[in-house]
Amino acid sequence: MTKLLSGLCAAALVVGLAGAGGVAPAQDKKDTKKSAPGKGGGTIEVNESKDGKFRFTYRDQAVDVRLSVVPTIHGENVVMRLLRAGTQLGPIEGLGMPDVVARDYAQLVRRPHGMILVTGPTGSGKTTTLYTALAAINTPDRNIITIEDPVEIRLPMIRQVQVNHEIGLSFASTLRSVLRQDPDVVLVGEIRDQDTAKIAVQAALTGHLVFSTLHTNDAVGSIARLRDFGVPSFAVNNALLCVVAQRLVRRLCTSCCTPELDSSLFDSLPPHLRSGSFKAPQGCAICKSTGYKGRVGVYEMLRVTRRVQAAIESEENRDVIQRIAAEQGMQPMLMDGLLKASRGLTSLAETARLRPISDEEPSPSLAQPAPTDQPGRIAA
């Protein structure tokens, strides 16, 4: 691998943010256009887009790596994502969700049928959240089948299918075949088109528990996305159990973080948070002078309660659904981020990245008190 990648245009991605990289000298780039040895004595043309994966052992533990190579005018750009092995998945409570969200999520993933969606951008931890749920309900008497592109984490006793568009093995066509296998639980890696959305919802309505992901900015946005895919409101109401939206923010380095001294940052905080233990990044040898080491998840959960169902049935817009969910105890991601910052897990600067970027998206007021409703009850 070192020989193959030497001379490529490299960029470092450290704890979620791009860092300084290096560009190979011109004489070295010329070599990257040549063929490299492949499996079975064949060759791999490096100067074209490639996706793949490989596994290596580090300290007696298997590490899966997802590899993407894209040609640029300066050479090949390589991105490698380290994936947690299935045997290293912890309990749902270990994901870092707020206690109420973790409790509700743990209850809902054990429902006999319905749909659970996880939303967020690429690299926000959606796969880990879904696989943690599958690991929690994975028993010999439960038929669990996944459809993925690609299979990222291997789990025992689970039938995992990898999509292959070159031979017509798409999400939609594979899902149709999988439903004839009498599964109890189906994980669809991503809902990308109308056919997949409708088949997945239909599966949730006919006695299957369906997990999947969407690319939306927040939990409420998934309702509009399903409508865009042509799923009628009555089907959304009867199939959808909850939507979890999440992001990853950088975790402060515990070896060098210092108390936050900028009092101006506290002005917009809710009064009940201003006495928190806020920390600021400093930088040391352990965290490579970044001030951060690792990442922590921030979450929000939209539970499809009867009031939310009524709003969906009435074709209400996202602002109305957002307000109803907030009245019933839904805590936005921004608030979860502020709570984690008040405990010294991340910084206020990191939390600021969670603010909505569109003027059409209502930003939660940081001056309002925390909801007083008890959000722990799940509607029937």
C-alpha positions as MATLAB code, in Angstrom:
seq = 'MTKLLSGLCAAALVVGLAGAGGVAPAQDKKDTKKSAPGKGGGTIEVNESKDGKFRFTYRDQAVDVRLSVVPTIHGENVVMRLLRAGTQLGPIEGLGMPDVVARDYAQLVRRPHGMILVTGPTGSGKTTTLYTALAAINTPDRNIITIEDPVEIRLPMIRQVQVNHEIGLSFASTLRSVLRQDPDVVLVGEIRDQDTAKIAVQAALTGHLVFSTLHTNDAVGSIARLRDFGVPSFAVNNALLCVVAQRLVRRLCTSCCTPELDSSLFDSLPPHLRSGSFKAPQGCAICKSTGYKGRVGVYEMLRVTRRVQAAIESEENRDVIQRIAAEQGMQPMLMDGLLKASRGLTSLAETARLRPISDEEPSPSLAQPAPTDQPGRIAA';
ca = [
       0.000    0.000    0.000;
       2.830    2.398    0.808;
       4.451    1.699   -2.552;
       1.186    2.175   -4.418;
       0.294    5.468   -2.728;
       3.763    7.014   -2.735;
       3.788   10.105   -4.935;
       0.027   10.680   -4.806;
      -1.466   14.061   -4.003;
      -2.294   13.559   -0.314;
      -4.609   15.499    1.970;
      -4.968   14.780    5.667;
      -8.383   14.580    7.310;
      -7.839   14.818   11.039;
     -10.804   14.456   13.440;
     -13.249   15.595   10.818;
     -11.534   18.669    9.388;
      -9.139   18.836    6.469;
      -5.560   19.561    7.414;
      -2.373   20.390    5.597;
      -1.357   17.855    3.014;
       1.494   17.359    0.631;
       1.818   17.307   -3.143;
       4.230   14.939   -4.798;
       7.002   16.335   -7.009;
       6.219   16.400  -10.720;
       8.630   13.583  -11.500;
       6.890   11.369   -8.943;
       3.372   12.144  -10.252;
       4.289   10.688  -13.596;
       4.675    7.294  -11.973;
       1.128    7.371  -10.567;
      -0.324    7.104  -14.070;
       1.175    3.656  -14.442;
      -0.584    0.425  -13.602;
      -0.201   -1.048  -10.138;
      -0.244   -4.742   -9.203;
      -3.722   -6.118   -8.434;
      -5.223   -9.351   -7.216;
      -4.667  -12.519   -9.203;
      -1.667  -11.103  -11.040;
      -3.713   -8.417  -12.811;
      -3.209   -4.673  -12.774;
      -5.098   -1.659  -11.445;
      -5.110    1.596  -13.387;
      -4.431    4.210  -10.721;
      -5.287    7.261  -12.853;
      -9.073    6.830  -12.609;
     -11.712    6.994   -9.872;
     -11.668    3.936   -7.666;
     -13.579    2.882   -4.565;
     -12.772   -0.110   -2.442;
     -11.953   -1.396    1.000;
      -9.342   -3.427    2.793;
      -8.630   -4.737    6.266;
      -5.471   -4.851    8.365;
      -4.631   -5.902   11.904;
      -3.431   -3.373   14.467;
      -2.633   -4.442   18.033;
      -4.437   -7.739   17.501;
      -7.608   -5.967   16.322;
      -8.990   -5.907   12.785;
      -9.386   -2.446   11.252;
     -11.568   -1.939    8.159;
     -10.642    0.900    5.806;
     -12.847    2.370    3.092;
     -10.714    3.762    0.275;
     -11.614    6.356   -2.373;
      -9.212    7.503   -5.109;
     -10.142   10.398   -7.428;
      -7.816   11.843  -10.122;
      -7.134   15.583   -9.915;
      -4.982   17.890  -12.040;
      -2.223   17.557   -9.430;
      -2.407   13.794   -9.061;
      -4.679   11.293   -7.324;
      -6.544   12.416   -4.204;
      -6.891    9.599   -1.683;
      -9.357    9.472    1.217;
      -9.315    6.579    3.672;
     -12.019    6.180    6.322;
     -11.297    4.003    9.332;
     -14.305    1.893   10.296;
     -15.036    0.357   13.645;
     -15.176   -3.437   13.554;
     -18.484   -5.101   14.415;
     -17.019   -6.718   17.505;
     -16.166   -3.241   18.866;
     -19.702   -1.862   18.734;
     -20.927   -0.857   22.159;
     -24.422   -0.446   23.598;
     -26.824    2.246   22.458;
     -26.131    4.132   25.686;
     -22.480    4.420   24.597;
     -23.278    6.463   21.472;
     -23.349    9.711   23.455;
     -27.035   10.426   22.886;
     -28.959   12.434   25.483;
     -30.472   10.070   28.049;
     -34.028   10.546   26.781;
     -33.039   10.011   23.149;
     -31.003    6.900   24.010;
     -33.899    5.453   26.013;
     -36.450    6.113   23.279;
     -34.127    4.806   20.554;
     -33.448    1.607   22.527;
     -37.203    1.039   22.889;
     -38.104    1.813   19.281;
     -35.483   -0.461   17.697;
     -37.214   -3.367   19.444;
     -40.584   -2.656   17.849;
     -41.814   -5.522   15.620;
     -42.441   -3.286   12.603;
     -42.129    0.286   11.381;
     -39.394    2.527    9.962;
     -36.497    4.235   11.741;
     -34.468    6.812    9.814;
     -31.069    8.302   10.649;
     -30.144   11.524    8.843;
     -27.006   13.577    8.487;
     -24.199   14.377    6.059;
     -21.539   11.919    4.947;
     -19.210   11.039    7.803;
     -21.607   12.036   10.587;
     -21.738    8.579   12.182;
     -25.032    7.317   10.733;
     -23.629    3.851   10.018;
     -22.403    3.442   13.593;
     -25.787    4.485   14.983;
     -27.609    1.974   12.768;
     -25.191   -0.899   13.350;
     -25.313   -0.331   17.101;
     -29.092   -0.802   16.916;
     -28.705   -3.978   14.844;
     -26.155   -5.353   17.316;
     -28.609   -4.679   20.158;
     -31.374   -6.766   18.551;
     -29.190   -9.372   16.821;
     -30.317  -12.787   18.056;
     -30.267  -16.227   16.360;
     -34.048  -16.296   16.053;
     -34.261  -12.936   14.230;
     -33.708  -12.799   10.469;
     -31.795   -9.569    9.789;
     -30.775   -8.626    6.236;
     -28.870   -5.506    5.193;
     -28.493   -3.896    1.753;
     -25.460   -1.632    1.590;
     -23.166    0.212   -0.793;
     -20.645   -0.913    0.302;
     -20.821   -3.226    3.322;
     -18.836   -1.219    5.861;
     -19.027   -3.223    9.089;
     -19.316   -6.995    9.200;
     -21.648   -8.385   11.842;
     -22.114  -12.035   12.804;
     -25.431  -13.815   12.078;
     -26.560  -10.986    9.761;
     -27.068  -11.489    6.022;
     -25.297   -8.543    4.385;
     -25.813   -7.797    0.683;
     -23.639   -5.387   -1.261;
     -25.209   -3.330   -4.051;
     -23.657   -3.741   -7.504;
     -25.121   -1.357  -10.088;
     -23.027   -2.845  -12.900;
     -25.094   -6.041  -12.801;
     -28.403   -4.335  -11.945;
     -28.221   -5.038   -8.209;
     -29.631   -1.712   -6.999;
     -31.155   -0.837   -3.635;
     -34.694   -1.096   -5.035;
     -34.249   -4.392   -6.916;
     -32.366   -6.011   -4.034;
     -34.992   -4.851   -1.543;
     -37.714   -6.500   -3.609;
     -35.790   -9.780   -3.539;
     -34.936   -9.504    0.155;
     -38.588   -9.111    1.124;
     -39.208  -12.575   -0.354;
     -36.677  -13.954    2.160;
     -39.111  -13.412    5.057;
     -36.878  -11.001    7.008;
     -37.782   -9.643   10.427;
     -35.454   -6.635   10.119;
     -34.154   -4.923    6.961;
     -31.470   -2.250    6.796;
     -31.368   -0.224    3.575;
     -28.074    1.652    3.436;
     -29.607    4.771    1.914;
     -32.904    5.873    0.402;
     -31.771    7.561   -2.805;
     -34.744    7.346   -5.148;
     -38.498    7.072   -5.345;
     -38.618    3.309   -5.892;
     -36.466    2.543   -2.839;
     -38.480    4.950   -0.672;
     -41.826    3.450   -1.615;
     -40.689   -0.165   -1.256;
     -39.060    0.560    2.129;
     -42.200    2.259    3.452;
     -44.363   -0.565    2.116;
     -42.116   -3.080    3.889;
     -42.525   -1.174    7.165;
     -46.307   -1.265    6.684;
     -46.363   -5.023    6.096;
     -44.761   -6.266    9.292;
     -41.030   -5.542    8.879;
     -38.760   -3.323   10.936;
     -36.884   -1.126    8.444;
     -33.792    0.959    9.127;
     -32.396    3.431    6.607;
     -30.673    6.787    6.127;
     -31.482   10.055    4.383;
     -29.373   13.108    3.619;
     -31.277   15.946    5.291;
     -30.162   18.845    7.480;
     -32.312   17.862   10.445;
     -34.885   15.341   11.613;
     -37.990   17.262   10.521;
     -36.588   17.674    7.006;
     -36.982   13.924    6.439;
     -40.767   14.342    6.210;
     -40.464   16.676    3.228;
     -37.861   14.397    1.655;
     -40.196   11.395    1.829;
     -42.956   13.519    0.284;
     -40.560   14.488   -2.506;
     -40.060   10.783   -3.171;
     -43.809   10.424   -3.677;
     -44.617    8.688   -0.375;
     -48.160    9.721    0.657;
     -48.684   11.280    4.062;
     -50.873    8.448    5.372;
     -48.055    5.974    4.608;
     -45.485    8.148    6.380;
     -47.753    8.340    9.417;
     -48.351    4.620    9.648;
     -44.776    3.530    8.890;
     -42.421    6.052   10.486;
     -41.503    5.533   14.147;
     -38.802    8.165   14.572;
     -36.035   10.108   12.842;
     -32.629   10.611   14.446;
     -30.513   13.464   13.072;
     -26.882   13.697   14.060;
     -23.538   15.411   13.541;
     -20.029   14.856   14.865;
     -18.145   17.652   16.618;
     -14.546   17.548   17.762;
     -13.911   16.448   21.338;
     -11.619   18.651   23.429;
      -8.234   17.215   24.357;
      -8.422   16.494   28.079;
      -4.662   16.928   28.445;
      -4.527   20.606   27.478;
      -8.008   22.201   27.399;
      -8.386   25.292   29.553;
     -11.418   27.120   31.034;
     -13.226   29.340   28.530;
     -12.340   32.946   29.433;
     -14.217   34.797   26.665;
     -17.258   36.008   28.582;
     -18.851   37.430   25.415;
     -19.557   33.877   24.278;
     -21.893   33.378   27.222;
     -24.245   36.268   26.395;
     -26.460   34.289   24.010;
     -26.571   31.162   26.165;
     -29.671   30.131   28.091;
     -29.395   31.207   31.751;
     -29.401   27.609   32.990;
     -26.224   26.880   30.992;
     -24.113   29.917   31.856;
     -22.707   28.277   34.965;
     -21.438   25.259   33.032;
     -17.827   24.085   32.866;
     -17.025   25.468   29.430;
     -13.557   24.724   28.064;
     -11.449   26.092   25.206;
      -8.874   24.308   23.032;
      -5.222   24.923   23.769;
      -2.998   22.448   21.907;
      -0.275   20.059   23.036;
       1.868   17.200   21.742;
      -0.828   14.619   22.510;
      -3.419   16.286   20.249;
      -0.789   17.494   17.726;
      -1.408   21.129   18.720;
      -5.038   21.063   17.534;
      -6.684   21.252   20.952;
      -8.988   18.392   20.011;
      -8.715   14.612   20.188;
     -11.528   12.422   18.889;
     -15.127   13.355   18.177;
     -18.449   13.227   19.961;
     -21.946   12.950   18.495;
     -24.740   15.491   18.857;
     -28.292   14.337   18.245;
     -31.932   15.217   17.922;
     -34.880   12.848   17.640;
     -38.254   13.439   16.032;
     -40.759   10.997   17.502;
     -43.855   10.528   15.372;
     -46.458   11.115   18.065;
     -50.168   11.526   17.404;
     -49.877   15.317   17.217;
     -47.014   15.014   14.731;
     -49.079   12.490   12.756;
     -51.984   14.930   12.620;
     -49.672   17.667   11.304;
     -48.265   15.351    8.630;
     -51.755   14.214    7.624;
     -52.794   17.862    7.267;
     -49.784   18.519    4.995;
     -48.418   21.106    7.425;
     -45.051   22.664    6.609;
     -41.824   21.893    8.412;
     -42.068   24.915   10.742;
     -45.371   23.696   12.172;
     -44.068   20.165   12.642;
     -40.887   21.543   14.244;
     -42.930   23.623   16.694;
     -45.172   20.700   17.667;
     -42.160   18.446   18.195;
     -40.485   21.102   20.359;
     -43.651   21.476   22.445;
     -43.544   17.720   23.059;
     -39.952   17.806   24.248;
     -37.806   17.480   21.133;
     -34.383   19.004   21.813;
     -32.567   20.397   18.754;
     -29.010   19.367   17.940;
     -27.748   22.831   18.774;
     -29.028   22.505   22.342;
     -27.481   19.059   22.689;
     -24.199   20.562   21.505;
     -24.434   23.375   24.056;
     -25.113   20.883   26.838;
     -22.042   18.879   25.833;
     -20.005   22.108   25.701;
     -21.212   23.010   29.205;
     -19.782   19.686   30.403;
     -16.410   20.402   28.812;
     -16.717   17.747   26.092;
     -16.427   20.196   23.191;
     -15.983   23.933   22.701;
     -18.474   26.672   21.994;
     -16.667   27.315   18.702;
     -17.436   23.743   17.617;
     -21.038   24.073   18.759;
     -21.467   27.199   16.628;
     -21.009   25.024   13.529;
     -24.364   23.379   14.341;
     -26.352   26.560   13.710;
     -28.778   26.308   10.759;
     -27.180   27.695    7.593;
     -30.414   28.476    5.734;
     -32.624   31.453    6.489;
     -35.603   29.192    5.890;
     -34.591   26.959    8.789;
     -35.748   28.274   12.165;
     -32.833   28.661   14.567;
     -33.660   27.712   18.149;
     -33.517   30.649   20.538;
     -30.626   30.205   22.926;
     -32.258   32.468   25.433;
     -35.313   30.328   25.978;
     -35.427   27.884   28.895;
     -35.180   24.159   28.386;
     -38.486   22.370   27.659;
     -40.419   21.454   30.766;
     -42.387   18.614   29.156;
     -41.378   15.073   29.939;
     -40.264   13.683   26.568;
     -39.640   10.123   27.702;
     -43.077    8.713   26.791;
     -43.452    7.218   23.335;
     -46.829    7.555   21.681;
     -48.597    4.345   20.765;
];
